[in-house]
């Protein structure tokens, strides 16, 4: 049997023609002939370019959204920092006010303490009158080798010797009082007056009170200016008052403040 012979099919090559029509007045045209391979290459190139453009658009959109998120977070952080700064400024103003108030209070306290110290120093000076009532006063000297007190007169004031002392004659019912604040240094008997009380004022001054009455203070006790040392009665109207400064006797009249 004879075989049937089929006719061979011939592949036809595809060609693409692109016409470019010029806008010139002569109406001329240009033709660009591309084979199948070149046409596919051109199509793939256009696809790749379009894909790149799409990817770039997507990337740009993502980048913009990211930048917007970053900007939003930064704005939130800026707002939080601004609020924190405002709060810190308010706290700082409050602290400054408290510091000013504290400084004023400290300065006031220092001023009060300074005034108190000055007042304490003034009160410790034995300048007060040693009696609560009126009394006559006579300048005299106390010679330790003599048994009596020598009153000073115009005749003996240059020759009399002894430690200066002021003699007071007080009225019954008055009081012998401290001429300044201090500490009772000693309470002893006195051969010429009966009893003697010495007060250390803590500033180099010691005041001495000599009277026949019973002392109302005890050794070592603190005493304020004006505190009662003796009560003047019928038999102890005389007071001998002396002052020492840095261990030396001085004339009490140099410090006594006499009113009236």
Secondary structure, DSSP 8 states (H G I E B T S, - for coil): --------------EEEEEEE--STT--EEEEEEEHHHHHHHHHHHHHHHHHHHHHHHHHHHHHHHHHHHHHHHHHHHHHHHHHHHHHHHHHHHHHHHHHHHHHHHHHHHHHHHHHHHHHHHHHS--S-SBSS-EEEEEEEE-TTSSSEEE--TTTTTT--SEEEEEEEE-TT-EEE-SS-EEEEEEEEETTTEEEEEEE-SSSEEEEEEESS-----TT-EE-TT-EEEE--TT--EEEEEEEETTEEE-GGGT-----
